[in-house]
């Protein structure tokens, strides 16, 4: 039995709703199998999301997909309120439909937060097109989980590897940097943004951004000092999905305190044998105290998802 209660903020139900890889090419998923894996790995609760499902369709179809995904996840949470949380999927290209689904997901379905992808139809988060629903999330002080997705050109850059190997890491990095350098992260400072996979390559690139942005940055970017860039990059929360080696944890810890780190295990897309091992790597990391591990394994997640914390209590 694990010493620490573990809340996993990054797992996905595989549903026959919306756009994604054909189900035949995705791992099998069911509530019962997810619960079994959680029990085997000592995970108290997993927060479910399907960030990309509704983001490439036309407006009517996207709104329908988001509604069906959200009602499906909410039904799972209703049946297992202490084992699962749920994040609302959005038809994010369409502001009015997104605002309607935000209200439905958060107010009617009582979902725990919102999930979106790093780019939406090749447009990165931070673009002004998304300001209407970012403003609503900011008004609510909501939690936003940012999951990587690929550009339409990704197949030409992937070296024949599955997108999750490299492209997801780079796309997360681009989204976070764009949120910072466009000023969106500062303008919508009340949104609690979670970056998947420890921010992709961001921890490694922070010094480069600090030193080169003033000299080589795009004219549309804010003129930010190195200190301002670091502070804004350090305002994200980071889930540690597939990012638990010593070098990865050291990089994240150099950027943010343990009060901004979270456990993610990516059921069912991570190899089953790797789930418990990843949590163990975090527990055994030399720089983490018992108090740090309390934060990382569950207290930070309870702070970001207060309704879930109430259910667990």
Backbone torsions as a table, in degrees:
resi	resn	phi	psi	omega
1	UNK	NA	137.8	-177.4
2	UNK	-71.9	148.3	177.6
3	UNK	-70.9	-31.8	-174.4
4	UNK	-114.7	139.5	171.0
5	UNK	-65.8	136.2	-176.8
6	UNK	-117.7	126.0	170.7
7	UNK	-110.8	121.9	179.7
8	UNK	-94.0	119.1	-175.9
9	UNK	-95.8	3.9	-170.6
10	UNK	-141.4	85.5	171.6
11	UNK	-145.8	160.7	-169.5
12	UNK	-134.7	127.1	167.2
13	UNK	-73.7	141.4	176.2
14	UNK	-95.6	107.3	-173.8
15	UNK	-115.3	150.4	176.8
16	UNK	-87.7	50.5	-177.9
17	UNK	-135.7	127.3	172.4
18	UNK	85.0	-177.2	-174.9
19	UNK	-87.3	145.7	177.2
20	UNK	170.0	-173.9	176.0
21	UNK	-62.0	147.4	176.2
22	UNK	-52.9	140.4	-176.0
23	UNK	-56.5	-30.1	-179.8
24	UNK	-64.2	-22.6	-179.4
25	UNK	-98.9	2.2	179.4
26	UNK	-104.7	154.0	177.3
27	UNK	-64.1	152.2	178.3
28	UNK	-70.9	141.7	179.6
29	UNK	-140.7	140.2	170.1
30	UNK	-151.4	159.8	177.7
31	UNK	-58.3	-45.1	-177.8
32	UNK	-62.8	-41.9	180.0
33	UNK	-68.3	-39.2	177.6
34	UNK	-61.6	-44.2	178.5
35	UNK	-62.0	-40.7	179.0
36	UNK	-62.6	-44.0	178.3
37	UNK	-64.5	-39.8	178.1
38	UNK	-62.4	-43.9	179.2
39	UNK	-64.4	-41.1	179.5
40	UNK	-63.7	-30.7	-175.0
41	UNK	-100.1	0.6	179.8
42	UNK	73.5	34.3	-179.8
43	UNK	-100.2	122.3	-177.9
44	UNK	-74.3	-39.6	-172.6
45	UNK	-152.6	141.7	174.4
46	UNK	-120.4	138.1	178.3
47	UNK	-99.4	120.7	-171.9
48	UNK	-94.0	140.9	176.4
49	UNK	-152.1	152.1	173.1
50	UNK	-133.1	73.8	-166.1
51	UNK	-61.1	-34.5	-169.9
52	UNK	-95.2	-5.2	-166.5
53	UNK	-53.5	-37.9	-170.1
54	UNK	-109.6	14.1	-164.9
55	UNK	-98.7	-1.1	179.4
56	UNK	-118.9	-3.4	-176.6
57	UNK	-86.2	169.9	171.7
58	UNK	-66.2	166.2	-168.5
59	UNK	-59.6	-47.3	-178.5
60	UNK	-62.0	-46.0	-179.8
61	UNK	-65.9	-42.3	-179.5
62	UNK	-61.8	-42.4	179.3
63	UNK	-64.3	-39.8	178.3
64	UNK	-65.9	-42.5	179.2
65	UNK	-62.1	-47.8	-179.4
66	UNK	-59.6	-42.9	-179.7
67	UNK	-61.9	-44.5	-177.7
68	UNK	-69.2	-39.6	176.9
69	UNK	-62.4	-46.5	-176.1
70	UNK	-66.3	-39.8	178.4
71	UNK	-67.8	-33.8	177.9
72	UNK	-67.3	-47.0	178.9
73	UNK	-64.4	-42.3	-179.7
74	UNK	-62.2	-35.3	177.7
75	UNK	-65.2	-40.3	177.5
76	UNK	-62.9	-45.5	-179.3
77	UNK	-64.2	-39.0	178.6
78	UNK	-61.6	-37.5	-179.1
79	UNK	-77.0	-32.3	-177.9
80	UNK	-129.9	68.0	-169.9
81	UNK	-67.5	-21.1	179.1
82	UNK	-100.8	-1.4	179.8
83	UNK	-109.5	-21.7	-178.2
84	UNK	-135.2	146.9	164.3
85	UNK	-116.1	170.4	-177.7
86	UNK	-142.8	138.6	177.5
87	UNK	-112.1	138.3	-175.1
88	UNK	-74.8	133.9	170.6
89	UNK	-85.6	144.5	-176.2
90	UNK	-125.2	149.2	168.8
91	UNK	-84.6	68.4	-157.1
92	UNK	-65.4	-16.5	179.4
93	UNK	-73.8	-15.8	-169.6
94	UNK	-120.6	102.7	-171.1
95	UNK	-56.3	-47.0	-176.9
96	UNK	-65.2	-44.0	178.3
97	UNK	-65.6	-35.6	178.8
98	UNK	-66.1	-42.8	179.1
99	UNK	-64.1	-38.6	176.9
100	UNK	-63.1	-43.8	-177.6
101	UNK	-71.9	-32.1	174.0
102	UNK	-58.5	-48.9	-179.2
103	UNK	-62.5	-43.6	-179.1
104	UNK	-65.7	-47.0	-176.7
105	UNK	-65.7	-43.0	-175.1
106	UNK	-86.4	-34.5	-175.0
107	UNK	-95.0	-41.4	-178.3
108	UNK	-87.0	-50.7	-179.1
109	UNK	-81.9	-13.3	179.5
110	UNK	57.8	42.3	177.9
111	UNK	-72.0	161.7	-168.4
112	UNK	-84.6	-13.9	-178.3
113	UNK	174.0	-158.9	-174.4
114	UNK	-132.7	147.3	176.0
115	UNK	-124.5	142.1	174.9
116	UNK	-145.8	172.8	-179.0
117	UNK	-102.5	163.3	-174.0
118	UNK	-63.2	-38.7	170.6
119	UNK	-128.1	150.4	-177.8
120	UNK	-121.9	104.1	-178.2
121	UNK	56.5	46.7	177.5
122	UNK	72.7	11.6	175.8
123	UNK	-113.4	124.3	-174.0
124	UNK	-79.8	147.8	171.3
125	UNK	-53.1	144.0	-172.8
126	UNK	105.8	-19.6	176.5
127	UNK	-68.0	144.3	-178.0
128	UNK	-62.0	-19.7	179.3
129	UNK	-59.8	-24.7	-176.5
130	UNK	-98.3	3.7	-177.5
131	UNK	-57.1	-39.5	-177.0
132	UNK	-58.1	-45.9	-178.6
133	UNK	-84.1	-23.1	170.2
134	UNK	-64.5	-39.2	178.8
135	UNK	-62.8	-38.1	178.6
136	UNK	-69.3	-41.0	175.5
137	UNK	-61.5	-39.8	179.2
138	UNK	-64.9	-42.4	178.4
139	UNK	-58.5	-37.5	-178.6
140	UNK	-83.5	-13.8	-172.3
141	UNK	62.7	38.2	-172.7
142	UNK	-78.5	164.8	174.8
143	UNK	-99.0	129.9	-177.7
144	UNK	-120.0	120.0	177.3
145	UNK	-94.8	123.9	-176.8
146	UNK	-106.4	113.9	-177.2
147	UNK	-110.8	140.8	-179.4
148	UNK	-67.8	149.9	169.0
149	UNK	-141.7	174.2	-174.1
150	UNK	-108.6	150.7	171.7
151	UNK	-70.3	161.0	178.2
152	UNK	-63.4	-21.7	179.5
153	UNK	-90.4	4.7	-170.8
154	UNK	-60.8	-33.7	-177.0
155	UNK	-62.6	-25.4	179.6
156	UNK	-83.2	-9.3	-176.2
157	UNK	-115.7	-4.2	-167.2
158	UNK	-85.1	-4.2	-179.5
159	UNK	60.7	23.9	-179.2
160	UNK	78.5	4.7	178.9
161	UNK	-88.6	155.8	171.9
162	UNK	-60.8	143.4	-174.0
163	UNK	-56.8	-31.3	-177.6
164	UNK	-64.9	-20.9	-175.3
165	UNK	-71.6	-52.2	-178.1
166	UNK	-119.5	-49.2	-170.4
167	UNK	-60.8	-37.9	178.5
168	UNK	-60.3	-39.6	-178.9
169	UNK	-65.6	-43.9	-178.5
170	UNK	-69.1	-37.1	-177.3
171	UNK	-69.5	-38.3	174.1
172	UNK	-59.1	-45.3	-179.7
173	UNK	-58.6	-47.3	-179.3
174	UNK	-60.0	-42.5	-178.1
175	UNK	-63.9	-45.6	-178.1
176	UNK	-65.5	-42.3	178.8
177	UNK	-64.0	-40.5	179.5
178	UNK	-65.8	-40.1	176.7
179	UNK	-59.1	-37.9	-179.0
180	UNK	-75.3	-50.8	-171.0
181	UNK	-76.4	-19.0	172.5
182	UNK	-85.3	-9.0	-179.0
183	UNK	87.8	-2.1	-177.7
184	UNK	-63.5	-37.2	-179.3
185	UNK	-61.8	-39.3	178.8
186	UNK	-76.4	-38.2	-178.0
187	UNK	-67.1	-31.2	-179.5
188	UNK	-115.4	54.6	-170.2
189	UNK	-70.2	-17.3	-179.1
190	UNK	-81.9	-12.4	174.7
191	UNK	-74.5	128.6	177.9
192	UNK	-91.9	101.5	-172.0
193	UNK	-95.7	126.3	176.8
194	UNK	-102.6	123.5	175.9
195	UNK	-94.5	125.7	-179.8
196	UNK	-72.5	159.7	172.3
197	UNK	53.1	41.8	177.0
198	UNK	57.2	28.7	178.0
199	UNK	80.6	17.1	179.8
200	UNK	66.6	-120.2	178.5
201	UNK	-99.1	7.3	-172.0
202	UNK	-58.7	-48.8	-177.8
203	UNK	-54.9	-36.1	179.6
204	UNK	-69.5	-29.1	-172.3
205	UNK	-97.8	-4.2	-177.8
206	UNK	-54.8	-48.2	179.8
207	UNK	-60.6	-34.9	179.0
208	UNK	-66.8	-42.4	177.8
209	UNK	-63.4	-41.7	-179.9
210	UNK	-61.5	-40.6	-171.5
211	UNK	-87.7	-26.8	-172.2
212	UNK	-108.2	-20.5	-173.2
213	UNK	-60.2	-40.0	-178.2
214	UNK	-62.5	-26.9	-173.7
215	UNK	-100.3	-27.2	-173.5
216	UNK	-124.9	3.8	-175.6
217	UNK	-68.2	160.0	179.3
218	UNK	-71.0	148.3	-176.8
219	UNK	-64.7	-22.1	179.6
220	UNK	-80.9	-10.8	-178.8
221	UNK	-77.8	156.5	172.1
222	UNK	-65.4	151.0	173.4
223	UNK	-89.3	103.2	-174.5
224	UNK	-117.4	141.3	175.5
225	UNK	-73.8	161.9	175.6
226	UNK	-54.4	-39.0	-179.4
227	UNK	-66.6	-38.7	178.6
228	UNK	-68.0	-39.5	178.1
229	UNK	-61.8	-48.6	-179.1
230	UNK	-62.5	-44.4	-178.2
231	UNK	-61.7	-39.8	-179.8
232	UNK	-70.5	-43.1	176.7
233	UNK	-61.8	-33.0	-177.9
234	UNK	-82.2	3.6	-180.0
235	UNK	-91.6	-3.3	174.7
236	UNK	-80.3	158.7	163.7
237	UNK	-94.5	151.0	-175.7
238	UNK	-125.9	121.0	171.0
239	UNK	-87.6	146.5	-169.8
240	UNK	-98.4	25.5	179.0
241	UNK	-57.1	124.7	179.0
242	UNK	54.0	32.0	-175.3
243	UNK	-143.3	52.0	-172.3
244	UNK	-119.1	11.8	174.6
245	UNK	-73.2	164.7	-180.0
246	UNK	-57.4	-44.8	-176.5
247	UNK	-67.5	-35.8	179.1
248	UNK	-70.1	-45.1	179.8
249	UNK	-64.6	-37.4	177.5
250	UNK	-62.9	-41.4	179.2
251	UNK	-63.9	-43.8	179.6
252	UNK	-66.2	-42.4	-177.9
253	UNK	-67.0	-24.3	175.4
254	UNK	-71.4	-22.7	-177.4
255	UNK	-97.9	-42.5	-175.1
256	UNK	-133.5	156.9	175.0
257	UNK	-76.3	168.9	-179.3
258	UNK	-65.5	-15.4	176.3
259	UNK	-70.5	-3.6	178.7
260	UNK	-121.9	22.0	178.7
261	UNK	-114.8	146.1	-174.8
262	UNK	-139.3	155.0	175.8
263	UNK	-87.2	134.7	170.2
264	UNK	-137.4	143.1	-177.7
265	UNK	-126.8	-12.3	171.5
266	UNK	61.2	43.5	170.1
267	UNK	-66.4	132.5	4.4
268	UNK	-104.1	22.2	-171.6
269	UNK	-91.3	-13.8	172.8
270	UNK	-89.8	146.3	173.8
271	UNK	-55.7	136.0	-175.1
272	UNK	-57.0	-39.1	-177.7
273	UNK	-65.9	-20.5	-175.3
274	UNK	-85.1	-14.7	-172.2
275	UNK	-67.9	-57.2	179.1
276	UNK	-63.1	-36.4	-179.7
277	UNK	-64.0	-38.3	179.9
278	UNK	-66.0	-43.2	178.3
279	UNK	-63.1	-39.6	178.9
280	UNK	-63.5	-38.0	177.1
281	UNK	-60.3	-40.7	177.2
282	UNK	-64.2	-46.3	-178.0
283	UNK	-62.5	-28.4	-176.0
284	UNK	-98.4	-0.7	-178.9
285	UNK	-63.5	129.7	-167.7
286	UNK	-63.1	-26.5	-174.5
287	UNK	-87.3	-8.4	-176.3
288	UNK	-93.6	125.3	173.5
289	UNK	-83.8	174.8	175.4
290	UNK	-60.3	-39.1	178.2
291	UNK	-64.9	-39.7	176.6
292	UNK	-60.3	-44.7	-177.3
293	UNK	-67.6	-32.6	173.4
294	UNK	-59.9	-42.7	178.9
295	UNK	-64.9	-51.8	-172.4
296	UNK	-66.6	-42.2	-173.5
297	UNK	-75.7	-31.6	-179.2
298	UNK	-154.6	-31.1	-172.4
299	UNK	-68.3	-37.1	177.2
300	UNK	-63.6	-42.2	178.7
301	UNK	-64.0	-39.4	178.9
302	UNK	-64.5	-33.5	178.0
303	UNK	-69.9	-38.3	-179.4
304	UNK	-76.4	-27.2	-176.6
305	UNK	-126.1	74.6	-173.0
306	UNK	-63.6	-32.4	178.3
307	UNK	-66.0	-39.5	175.0
308	UNK	-62.6	-42.4	178.3
309	UNK	-59.0	-38.7	178.6
310	UNK	-65.6	-41.5	178.3
311	UNK	-63.9	-41.2	-178.5
312	UNK	-67.7	-31.6	-179.1
313	UNK	-72.7	NA	NA
